[in-house]
Amino acid sequence: MTSSPYTARILTRINDVSEADWDAHLPEGKHPFLTWRFLNACEESGAAAEETGWAPRHIWLEDENGKAVGCAPLYAKTHSQGEYVFDHSWANAMAQAGMDYYPKLQGSVPFTPATGPRLLAKDKDTKIGLISTMVQACHEWNYSGVHLTFLQDEDLAILKETGFAHREDRQFHFINRGYKSFDDFLASLASRKRKNIRKERKSAQEGITIKRLTGDDLKPEHWDVFWQCYLDTSRRKWGRPYLTRKFFDIMQETMRDDIILIMAFDGATPIAAALNYIGSDALYGRNWGCLIQRPFLHFELCYYQAIEAGIELGLPKVEAGAQGEHKLARGYEPVATHSAHYLAHAGLRDAVEDYLKRERHAVEYEINILGKHTPFKKEN
């Protein structure tokens, strides 16, 4: 496959290239979900595979001298699960017209609604080469479209320039405004909100011990517990787990220094756990579960402990995953998230672009309204 002046390879396994070669294209900083280790764990564990509808089709771009100049994680999808940007209505529209929406190409990190780089190259021309390769593959393979989700501003701008439609959604993030401690954060809140958080934390922590485990403090037995917690949440929320037990074994082997596993114990008995990944710009809350239900324990492990850990690490923000208006009262603020979409069918493309214009206005209005209801002290 060519994308002048580049030659593109399609990697059906990320281990078709070495860890060093892939990671050489990552931007400066720590991007745990874009590393070869994380993406390989998704594949080697069987979570992101042909059988699960996440077939790897990563783009590997080389110049005329055969030197690698860029890459992009990409998957052939046969459904819309595990993406967190919902396009089921688009699929239904094509089905009603007697056409196939699947397979499609998905430029994202599997099962991970975290904003980050998607076009892994150092200059704009090379990023355009990656985009051109995706669109060319879409047409050659007769796929319905290309979708890149949870984009940073630079990648979004280039994708819009090349004709991709812009979609906007929102999440709730904790923004660290120079806090030195959790008490500093509390001091920025209105009195009633501050008292409520202290009340929730006291109730959640009563009679339990909470530990934050990272690096060599993480042991295989901790993952045995977390797996049970993860299964519990999977059963209650979406019916089947996306990740496999082997995935967490690989995390222990290869990424335990990039992880904070927050665990709650009743005596010596673990009762709940929350999994977080450490980036250079954020602490990313990913999965959680509990074996015993306790009031406010979810808020304590997933939100308050994450805020404390993020402040201690000096990180600018905490991303606590998708959705959840209940995060607002706990110090997490509404922020926009972005995706870009290319649809091969001209009629569907025009209809979607028209819809997305109206959707963006609605999302921006919602963010503005929600932003007026944060728990922080109001300026006079």
C-alpha positions, 0 to 999 in steps of 0.5 A: 500500500502506498501513500506518496511519498510513503510506503505503508505496511499493515501490521496484523500484530503489533509484535510484527515490529519491535517495542523499541521501534514502535515506542520511538514514535511516541511523543515526549512524555508518558503515554501508557496506553499507546506503548507497545507493551499495552497494545501488545497486552491487548493482543497477546491476551486475546482481548483485541483479536479477530475473534473479539471483533478487534482485529489489529490493522496498525499502520506502519509508514516508511519513507522512500529509504525504508526508514520508519517515520510514523505509525498509528494503532488501528483496528478492523471492527465488526461491532461498536463495543468497547469504544465509548463513542456511540455510532449505533444510530449510524449503523442502523441507518445503513442497515435500513438502507440495505448496506453494511456498516461493519466492518469499519476501521477504528483508530483508538486504544481498545476499551480505553476512553482516554484522550491521547495521541493517535497519529504517531509521527513528528510532522504534519505531512507524515500524519497526513500520510497516515490518514491517507493510508487509512482512507485508502485502506477503507476504500480498498477493503470496502469498509464503511469508514474510519473513526479516530476517537479521544483525540488531542487538539493537534491530531483533530485539527489535521483530521478536520483539514483532511475532510473528517467530520468532527464529533464532540462529547464530554467527560468529567476530569479533576483539574489540579490547580496547583494543589499541594494536598487533598485539603488544599483541594477541599479548601477551594470548595464551597462549605456545604460541598466540602462537608459532604465530601468529608462525610462521604470519605469518613463513611467509606473509610470506617473499619477498612484499610486502603492501600495504593499498590504500584511497582514491586508492591503489586503481587500476583495475588492482588490481580487475583482479587482485582479480576474478581472485582472486574468480573463483578462490575462487568456482569452488572454493567455490560454483561461480559468482560472486555479484558481477559485474566491473561491481560492482567497477568501481562500488566503485572509482568510488563507495566506494574511501574505504570499502575496504581492499584487502589485496594480496600481491605476489611481486616486482611480481606480485600473487598474492592479495588480500582485500577489506575494508569500513570501518565505524564499529564494525567492519572487515568482511572480505568476499572473498578469493582467490589466484592462487598457493597459499602456506602460511598466506597466507589467514590472513595476508591475511584475519585477521592483516592485518585485525586490524592494520588494525582496531587501527590504525583504532581499530575495536572489532572485525573481522568476518571473514565466515561460518563458520570454526572455524579462526578461533578459534586466530587470535584470533577469538571465537565470537559469536551472530548473529541473524535473524527469520522470519515464515512465512505458513503456520501449520503451517510457522510452528509447526513452525519456531518449535519447531525454533528453540527447540531450535536456539538452545539448541544454538547457545548451548551451542556458543558456550559450549564454543568460548569455552573454547578461545580462544587467550587467557591463562587467568585463574587 
